[in-house]
Amino acid sequence: MKRLITFMFVICLGVLLTACGEKDTTSADGKSVKATILKVAFNQGEDHPQYVALKDFGEKLEKRTEGAYKLELYPNETLGAQREAMELTQSGTIAMSVVAGGLLENLNEDFSVLNLPYVFTSKEHQMSVLQNKDIVGELFDSLKGQGLIIAGAFHSGERNIYNSKKAVNTPADLKGMKIRVIESDTNIKMLAAMGGTGTPMGQGEVYTAIQSGVIDGGENNELIFANMKHSEVAPYYSYTRHLMFPDYVLVNTKIFDGMSETQQTIFKDEMAAAVSKEVELWSAEVEKATATAKSAGAKFNEVDVESFKSATQGVVDSKLNSDTAKELYKKVQEAAK
């Protein structure tokens, strides 16, 4: 029965993704055109700053390409968790997806440099690095041969520890706790260094896993904590500020290469504008999410950040295991000065 259900899900998903590759639509000047539908997998809700920015991007892309390209956004992991969404984008089953930085380590280990604990000192530092081709251009281009283009990199906040048991102040407080992390070797090792046990799983499973005691908590920003109602089952939110890795907007290489040069320029311009819009929206949404979580009973606390930074230094050192990684890390640190 389980195999039959899985088979039927795959069949239904296939129909969903292939039924509307093109649509007849009307351009701004009233002409009938056949639009290419760009299906985008997204793992958060429609009120998330990244969703809002992408929706705006899609509207502008459609208008500026005179209806040739139209975005269809699928929020809340409708098309699967981030790993599955990335694989669907690679294969060309869907056009685009938004995935956390940690997942790209599975395609090129050097991406781990941008996912290391305390690698960025601020949001401004992070975005200056992610938009500097002299620093990240070669790294980003390395995915083209694997079917993916990085169209943009969103800020995704500071990640902090939250759990169902107690406030965390030092690494010793995490002993014995199972904390959800993204499926990434760096994140698993990082959590171990921080005193706990990293347990990889999709975001959509976290609430139930905490509620049932399979895990004790997660590590993420305030928006995930509040908007996915994790504050209901894990009310202790501790500002470890251990990670600030980006969320990447991935596009299938063949789909992007199928655009005209003018369409590609429009795509890049509007994606850059979407990234800027998302960064502007983020701070206000954090304030709103924090207030929502507090009203639900969540308790926020500052921690001894230096103790966590010191504890994770070994993870940083272990990941700088090639000349390429060391040079990239050096450039990132210099950009903070």
C-alpha beads as a LAMMPS data file, in Angstrom:
LAMMPS data file: protein, C-alpha beads

337 atoms
336 bonds

1 atom types
1 bond types

-500.0 500.0 xlo xhi
-500.0 500.0 ylo yhi
-500.0 500.0 zlo zhi

Masses

1 110.0

Atoms # bond

1 1 1 0.000 0.000 0.000
2 1 1 2.840 2.388 0.894
3 1 1 4.491 1.739 -2.488
4 1 1 1.187 2.312 -4.273
5 1 1 0.653 5.649 -2.474
6 1 1 4.205 6.750 -3.318
7 1 1 3.714 5.742 -6.961
8 1 1 0.449 7.660 -7.216
9 1 1 2.061 10.746 -5.629
10 1 1 4.867 10.676 -8.208
11 1 1 2.355 10.312 -11.052
12 1 1 0.227 13.214 -9.754
13 1 1 3.277 15.401 -9.253
14 1 1 4.416 14.649 -12.773
15 1 1 1.047 15.679 -14.174
16 1 1 1.082 18.859 -12.084
17 1 1 4.516 19.885 -13.290
18 1 1 4.182 19.042 -16.977
19 1 1 0.573 19.949 -17.720
20 1 1 1.184 23.707 -18.034
21 1 1 4.633 24.216 -19.557
22 1 1 3.167 26.863 -21.841
23 1 1 0.050 29.017 -21.767
24 1 1 -1.637 31.314 -24.228
25 1 1 -1.634 34.819 -22.783
26 1 1 -1.950 38.449 -23.859
27 1 1 0.987 40.841 -23.892
28 1 1 0.877 44.455 -22.717
29 1 1 0.165 45.665 -26.258
30 1 1 -2.780 43.300 -26.657
31 1 1 -1.053 40.665 -28.792
32 1 1 -1.671 36.971 -28.200
33 1 1 1.549 35.201 -27.185
34 1 1 2.516 31.784 -25.873
35 1 1 4.080 32.222 -22.436
36 1 1 6.697 29.896 -21.014
37 1 1 5.673 29.047 -17.468
38 1 1 8.506 29.093 -14.944
39 1 1 7.463 26.929 -11.998
40 1 1 9.208 27.898 -8.763
41 1 1 9.449 25.678 -5.670
42 1 1 9.473 27.567 -2.368
43 1 1 9.444 26.101 1.144
44 1 1 7.858 28.973 3.091
45 1 1 4.489 30.734 3.107
46 1 1 3.144 33.567 0.996
47 1 1 3.893 36.199 3.635
48 1 1 7.631 35.461 3.628
49 1 1 9.841 38.322 2.297
50 1 1 11.388 36.014 -0.293
51 1 1 7.976 34.992 -1.625
52 1 1 6.862 38.635 -1.790
53 1 1 10.055 39.597 -3.648
54 1 1 9.735 36.687 -6.076
55 1 1 6.096 37.479 -6.803
56 1 1 7.091 41.042 -7.634
57 1 1 9.949 39.687 -9.765
58 1 1 7.524 37.482 -11.702
59 1 1 5.130 40.329 -12.425
60 1 1 7.939 42.549 -13.723
61 1 1 9.497 39.727 -15.751
62 1 1 6.180 38.992 -17.427
63 1 1 5.608 42.649 -18.235
64 1 1 9.113 43.370 -19.536
65 1 1 9.258 40.200 -21.680
66 1 1 5.828 41.103 -23.099
67 1 1 4.271 37.956 -21.697
68 1 1 6.927 35.548 -22.973
69 1 1 7.729 34.353 -19.423
70 1 1 5.338 33.911 -16.529
71 1 1 6.180 32.784 -12.973
72 1 1 4.130 30.254 -11.018
73 1 1 5.142 30.127 -7.346
74 1 1 4.500 26.986 -5.279
75 1 1 4.935 27.840 -1.555
76 1 1 4.949 25.642 1.576
77 1 1 6.954 22.776 0.056
78 1 1 4.110 21.967 -2.349
79 1 1 6.694 20.534 -4.743
80 1 1 8.718 18.835 -2.024
81 1 1 11.407 19.777 0.495
82 1 1 14.358 21.871 -0.643
83 1 1 16.616 18.976 -1.602
84 1 1 13.921 17.471 -3.830
85 1 1 13.158 20.904 -5.284
86 1 1 16.811 21.406 -6.154
87 1 1 16.924 18.025 -7.904
88 1 1 13.739 18.831 -9.831
89 1 1 15.366 22.071 -10.976
90 1 1 18.526 20.249 -12.041
91 1 1 16.523 17.826 -14.161
92 1 1 14.441 20.609 -15.704
93 1 1 11.183 19.193 -14.317
94 1 1 10.654 22.643 -12.824
95 1 1 12.370 25.873 -13.795
96 1 1 13.413 27.336 -10.459
97 1 1 13.709 26.740 -6.727
98 1 1 14.878 28.535 -3.603
99 1 1 17.213 26.469 -1.435
100 1 1 19.306 27.034 1.674
101 1 1 23.022 27.504 1.185
102 1 1 23.925 24.327 3.045
103 1 1 22.413 22.120 0.331
104 1 1 24.807 23.387 -2.329
105 1 1 27.702 21.821 -0.450
106 1 1 26.455 18.514 -1.837
107 1 1 27.249 19.811 -5.339
108 1 1 30.469 21.697 -4.584
109 1 1 32.092 21.457 -1.163
110 1 1 33.557 24.963 -1.503
111 1 1 30.077 26.395 -0.851
112 1 1 30.667 25.394 2.762
113 1 1 32.884 28.472 3.154
114 1 1 29.804 30.707 2.910
115 1 1 27.965 28.488 5.405
116 1 1 30.570 28.430 8.144
117 1 1 29.738 29.519 11.687
118 1 1 30.295 33.236 12.232
119 1 1 31.744 33.769 8.731
120 1 1 29.718 36.971 8.264
121 1 1 29.731 39.856 10.719
122 1 1 26.516 41.530 9.525
123 1 1 23.779 41.500 6.915
124 1 1 25.632 44.243 5.039
125 1 1 28.847 42.205 5.021
126 1 1 27.024 39.128 3.746
127 1 1 25.227 40.896 0.911
128 1 1 28.377 42.748 -0.180
129 1 1 30.101 39.373 -0.579
130 1 1 27.218 37.618 -2.355
131 1 1 26.943 40.426 -4.913
132 1 1 30.682 40.644 -5.612
133 1 1 31.623 38.563 -8.659
134 1 1 35.306 38.904 -7.830
135 1 1 34.635 36.933 -4.645
136 1 1 31.879 34.451 -5.537
137 1 1 31.731 34.511 -9.356
138 1 1 33.850 31.401 -9.942
139 1 1 32.084 29.495 -7.160
140 1 1 28.620 30.317 -8.479
141 1 1 29.595 29.441 -12.053
142 1 1 30.763 25.991 -10.922
143 1 1 27.168 24.712 -10.911
144 1 1 26.431 25.401 -14.572
145 1 1 27.783 22.035 -15.610
146 1 1 25.448 20.386 -13.106
147 1 1 22.346 21.933 -14.619
148 1 1 21.993 24.931 -12.325
149 1 1 22.505 28.674 -12.474
150 1 1 22.489 30.802 -9.334
151 1 1 20.238 33.684 -10.312
152 1 1 20.411 35.428 -6.953
153 1 1 21.227 35.038 -3.276
154 1 1 18.757 36.164 -0.626
155 1 1 19.542 37.195 2.928
156 1 1 17.882 34.686 5.238
157 1 1 18.530 36.182 8.631
158 1 1 20.610 35.037 11.563
159 1 1 20.061 31.461 12.653
160 1 1 19.648 30.785 16.351
161 1 1 18.885 27.782 18.546
162 1 1 15.373 27.068 19.833
163 1 1 14.177 24.096 21.839
164 1 1 11.408 22.658 24.002
165 1 1 13.407 22.198 27.219
166 1 1 15.252 25.255 28.487
167 1 1 17.058 28.458 27.637
168 1 1 20.507 27.868 26.144
169 1 1 23.392 30.041 27.342
170 1 1 26.547 28.024 26.624
171 1 1 27.432 24.900 24.600
172 1 1 27.072 22.801 27.762
173 1 1 23.332 23.569 27.769
174 1 1 22.856 21.740 24.458
175 1 1 24.209 18.435 25.759
176 1 1 21.804 15.615 24.953
177 1 1 19.588 17.744 22.695
178 1 1 18.674 16.721 19.157
179 1 1 18.396 19.811 16.968
180 1 1 17.086 19.861 13.410
181 1 1 19.617 21.063 10.835
182 1 1 19.688 21.300 7.052
183 1 1 21.108 18.233 5.311
184 1 1 24.706 19.421 5.296
185 1 1 27.897 17.907 6.680
186 1 1 28.975 21.339 7.893
187 1 1 25.765 21.860 9.864
188 1 1 25.913 18.418 11.461
189 1 1 29.510 18.964 12.583
190 1 1 28.695 22.492 13.716
191 1 1 25.870 21.306 15.984
192 1 1 28.121 18.646 17.489
193 1 1 30.728 21.308 18.247
194 1 1 28.011 23.467 19.809
195 1 1 27.220 20.649 22.232
196 1 1 24.163 19.011 20.670
197 1 1 23.298 16.487 17.970
198 1 1 22.349 17.706 14.501
199 1 1 19.405 15.849 12.956
200 1 1 18.773 16.573 9.242
201 1 1 15.156 16.732 8.049
202 1 1 12.852 18.748 5.825
203 1 1 11.379 21.944 7.258
204 1 1 7.836 20.636 6.918
205 1 1 8.557 17.793 9.373
206 1 1 9.999 19.896 12.194
207 1 1 6.836 20.883 14.096
208 1 1 5.583 17.320 14.409
209 1 1 9.062 15.993 15.191
210 1 1 9.437 18.406 18.122
211 1 1 5.885 17.813 19.292
212 1 1 6.404 14.026 19.336
213 1 1 9.846 14.233 20.954
214 1 1 11.793 12.885 17.971
215 1 1 13.894 16.048 18.198
216 1 1 14.166 18.728 20.848
217 1 1 14.313 21.800 18.632
218 1 1 15.742 23.521 15.592
219 1 1 18.056 26.298 14.518
220 1 1 16.664 29.002 12.322
221 1 1 15.662 32.654 12.051
222 1 1 12.765 34.352 13.818
223 1 1 10.497 34.161 10.761
224 1 1 10.606 30.365 10.583
225 1 1 10.276 30.112 14.361
226 1 1 7.104 32.214 14.474
227 1 1 5.448 31.716 11.100
228 1 1 5.737 27.915 11.142
229 1 1 4.492 27.977 14.755
230 1 1 7.582 26.227 16.126
231 1 1 7.275 28.601 19.076
232 1 1 4.245 26.567 20.198
233 1 1 6.293 23.397 20.722
234 1 1 9.787 24.842 21.353
235 1 1 9.347 28.150 23.186
236 1 1 12.976 28.740 24.207
237 1 1 14.724 30.869 21.561
238 1 1 18.396 31.613 22.251
239 1 1 20.409 34.152 20.243
240 1 1 23.478 32.058 19.387
241 1 1 23.772 33.914 16.055
242 1 1 25.837 31.009 14.785
243 1 1 24.933 31.150 11.103
244 1 1 24.005 33.653 8.447
245 1 1 24.014 31.643 5.259
246 1 1 22.123 32.687 2.131
247 1 1 19.159 31.184 0.356
248 1 1 19.910 30.746 -3.330
249 1 1 17.525 31.204 -6.256
250 1 1 18.369 28.374 -8.653
251 1 1 17.392 28.221 -12.323
252 1 1 17.707 25.273 -14.666
253 1 1 20.622 25.938 -17.029
254 1 1 18.863 24.876 -20.228
255 1 1 15.784 26.959 -19.439
256 1 1 17.895 30.055 -18.797
257 1 1 20.032 29.420 -21.902
258 1 1 16.804 29.160 -23.906
259 1 1 16.089 32.840 -23.267
260 1 1 17.212 35.478 -25.723
261 1 1 20.078 37.734 -24.683
262 1 1 17.618 40.559 -24.028
263 1 1 15.381 38.297 -21.927
264 1 1 18.381 37.109 -19.905
265 1 1 19.360 40.715 -19.187
266 1 1 15.815 41.495 -18.052
267 1 1 15.815 38.378 -15.874
268 1 1 19.104 39.356 -14.204
269 1 1 18.068 42.981 -13.689
270 1 1 14.754 42.101 -12.100
271 1 1 16.297 39.380 -9.941
272 1 1 18.813 41.904 -8.590
273 1 1 15.888 44.201 -7.779
274 1 1 14.076 41.307 -6.064
275 1 1 17.096 40.623 -3.846
276 1 1 17.230 44.289 -2.818
277 1 1 13.498 44.271 -2.077
278 1 1 13.818 41.132 0.048
279 1 1 16.625 42.640 2.126
280 1 1 14.508 45.754 2.763
281 1 1 11.528 43.680 3.884
282 1 1 13.497 41.392 6.185
283 1 1 14.056 43.605 9.238
284 1 1 10.398 44.611 9.533
285 1 1 9.309 40.984 9.243
286 1 1 11.730 39.931 11.993
287 1 1 10.172 42.462 14.367
288 1 1 6.697 41.250 13.497
289 1 1 7.644 37.573 13.852
290 1 1 9.331 38.156 17.216
291 1 1 6.216 39.885 18.543
292 1 1 4.034 37.031 17.258
293 1 1 6.227 34.408 18.935
294 1 1 6.255 36.297 22.243
295 1 1 2.482 36.542 22.206
296 1 1 2.409 32.747 21.795
297 1 1 4.551 32.346 24.911
298 1 1 8.058 32.202 23.461
299 1 1 10.978 33.322 25.608
300 1 1 14.010 34.972 23.993
301 1 1 17.443 35.184 25.614
302 1 1 20.951 36.398 24.806
303 1 1 23.812 33.907 25.127
304 1 1 27.558 33.811 25.596
305 1 1 28.260 34.120 21.864
306 1 1 32.034 33.920 22.294
307 1 1 31.743 30.464 23.858
308 1 1 29.873 29.197 20.784
309 1 1 32.251 30.953 18.415
310 1 1 35.223 29.368 20.152
311 1 1 33.547 25.932 20.170
312 1 1 32.907 26.003 16.408
313 1 1 36.342 27.273 15.341
314 1 1 37.477 23.695 14.754
315 1 1 34.668 23.205 12.224
316 1 1 35.813 26.344 10.392
317 1 1 39.410 25.134 10.303
318 1 1 38.436 21.639 9.107
319 1 1 36.436 23.028 6.182
320 1 1 39.281 25.202 4.938
321 1 1 40.989 22.125 3.549
322 1 1 41.926 23.337 0.075
323 1 1 43.698 26.339 -1.402
324 1 1 40.447 27.362 -3.098
325 1 1 38.504 27.295 0.164
326 1 1 41.220 29.160 2.040
327 1 1 41.415 31.871 -0.607
328 1 1 37.633 32.286 -0.669
329 1 1 37.482 32.530 3.118
330 1 1 40.260 35.120 3.080
331 1 1 38.376 37.257 0.546
332 1 1 35.175 37.032 2.593
333 1 1 36.956 38.164 5.744
334 1 1 38.707 41.023 3.947
335 1 1 35.337 42.264 2.681
336 1 1 34.297 42.909 6.276
337 1 1 37.027 45.480 6.807

Bonds

1 1 1 2
2 1 2 3
3 1 3 4
4 1 4 5
5 1 5 6
6 1 6 7
7 1 7 8
8 1 8 9
9 1 9 10
10 1 10 11
11 1 11 12
12 1 12 13
13 1 13 14
14 1 14 15
15 1 15 16
16 1 16 17
17 1 17 18
18 1 18 19
19 1 19 20
20 1 20 21
21 1 21 22
22 1 22 23
23 1 23 24
24 1 24 25
25 1 25 26
26 1 26 27
27 1 27 28
28 1 28 29
29 1 29 30
30 1 30 31
31 1 31 32
32 1 32 33
33 1 33 34
34 1 34 35
35 1 35 36
36 1 36 37
37 1 37 38
38 1 38 39
39 1 39 40
40 1 40 41
41 1 41 42
42 1 42 43
43 1 43 44
44 1 44 45
45 1 45 46
46 1 46 47
47 1 47 48
48 1 48 49
49 1 49 50
50 1 50 51
51 1 51 52
52 1 52 53
53 1 53 54
54 1 54 55
55 1 55 56
56 1 56 57
57 1 57 58
58 1 58 59
59 1 59 60
60 1 60 61
61 1 61 62
62 1 62 63
63 1 63 64
64 1 64 65
65 1 65 66
66 1 66 67
67 1 67 68
68 1 68 69
69 1 69 70
70 1 70 71
71 1 71 72
72 1 72 73
73 1 73 74
74 1 74 75
75 1 75 76
76 1 76 77
77 1 77 78
78 1 78 79
79 1 79 80
80 1 80 81
81 1 81 82
82 1 82 83
83 1 83 84
84 1 84 85
85 1 85 86
86 1 86 87
87 1 87 88
88 1 88 89
89 1 89 90
90 1 90 91
91 1 91 92
92 1 92 93
93 1 93 94
94 1 94 95
95 1 95 96
96 1 96 97
97 1 97 98
98 1 98 99
99 1 99 100
100 1 100 101
101 1 101 102
102 1 102 103
103 1 103 104
104 1 104 105
105 1 105 106
106 1 106 107
107 1 107 108
108 1 108 109
109 1 109 110
110 1 110 111
111 1 111 112
112 1 112 113
113 1 113 114
114 1 114 115
115 1 115 116
116 1 116 117
117 1 117 118
118 1 118 119
119 1 119 120
120 1 120 121
121 1 121 122
122 1 122 123
123 1 123 124
124 1 124 125
125 1 125 126
126 1 126 127
127 1 127 128
128 1 128 129
129 1 129 130
130 1 130 131
131 1 131 132
132 1 132 133
133 1 133 134
134 1 134 135
135 1 135 136
136 1 136 137
137 1 137 138
138 1 138 139
139 1 139 140
140 1 140 141
141 1 141 142
142 1 142 143
143 1 143 144
144 1 144 145
145 1 145 146
146 1 146 147
147 1 147 148
148 1 148 149
149 1 149 150
150 1 150 151
151 1 151 152
152 1 152 153
153 1 153 154
154 1 154 155
155 1 155 156
156 1 156 157
157 1 157 158
158 1 158 159
159 1 159 160
160 1 160 161
161 1 161 162
162 1 162 163
163 1 163 164
164 1 164 165
165 1 165 166
166 1 166 167
167 1 167 168
168 1 168 169
169 1 169 170
170 1 170 171
171 1 171 172
172 1 172 173
173 1 173 174
174 1 174 175
175 1 175 176
176 1 176 177
177 1 177 178
178 1 178 179
179 1 179 180
180 1 180 181
181 1 181 182
182 1 182 183
183 1 183 184
184 1 184 185
185 1 185 186
186 1 186 187
187 1 187 188
188 1 188 189
189 1 189 190
190 1 190 191
191 1 191 192
192 1 192 193
193 1 193 194
194 1 194 195
195 1 195 196
196 1 196 197
197 1 197 198
198 1 198 199
199 1 199 200
200 1 200 201
201 1 201 202
202 1 202 203
203 1 203 204
204 1 204 205
205 1 205 206
206 1 206 207
207 1 207 208
208 1 208 209
209 1 209 210
210 1 210 211
211 1 211 212
212 1 212 213
213 1 213 214
214 1 214 215
215 1 215 216
216 1 216 217
217 1 217 218
218 1 218 219
219 1 219 220
220 1 220 221
221 1 221 222
222 1 222 223
223 1 223 224
224 1 224 225
225 1 225 226
226 1 226 227
227 1 227 228
228 1 228 229
229 1 229 230
230 1 230 231
231 1 231 232
232 1 232 233
233 1 233 234
234 1 234 235
235 1 235 236
236 1 236 237
237 1 237 238
238 1 238 239
239 1 239 240
240 1 240 241
241 1 241 242
242 1 242 243
243 1 243 244
244 1 244 245
245 1 245 246
246 1 246 247
247 1 247 248
248 1 248 249
249 1 249 250
250 1 250 251
251 1 251 252
252 1 252 253
253 1 253 254
254 1 254 255
255 1 255 256
256 1 256 257
257 1 257 258
258 1 258 259
259 1 259 260
260 1 260 261
261 1 261 262
262 1 262 263
263 1 263 264
264 1 264 265
265 1 265 266
266 1 266 267
267 1 267 268
268 1 268 269
269 1 269 270
270 1 270 271
271 1 271 272
272 1 272 273
273 1 273 274
274 1 274 275
275 1 275 276
276 1 276 277
277 1 277 278
278 1 278 279
279 1 279 280
280 1 280 281
281 1 281 282
282 1 282 283
283 1 283 284
284 1 284 285
285 1 285 286
286 1 286 287
287 1 287 288
288 1 288 289
289 1 289 290
290 1 290 291
291 1 291 292
292 1 292 293
293 1 293 294
294 1 294 295
295 1 295 296
296 1 296 297
297 1 297 298
298 1 298 299
299 1 299 300
300 1 300 301
301 1 301 302
302 1 302 303
303 1 303 304
304 1 304 305
305 1 305 306
306 1 306 307
307 1 307 308
308 1 308 309
309 1 309 310
310 1 310 311
311 1 311 312
312 1 312 313
313 1 313 314
314 1 314 315
315 1 315 316
316 1 316 317
317 1 317 318
318 1 318 319
319 1 319 320
320 1 320 321
321 1 321 322
322 1 322 323
323 1 323 324
324 1 324 325
325 1 325 326
326 1 326 327
327 1 327 328
328 1 328 329
329 1 329 330
330 1 330 331
331 1 331 332
332 1 332 333
333 1 333 334
334 1 334 335
335 1 335 336
336 1 336 337
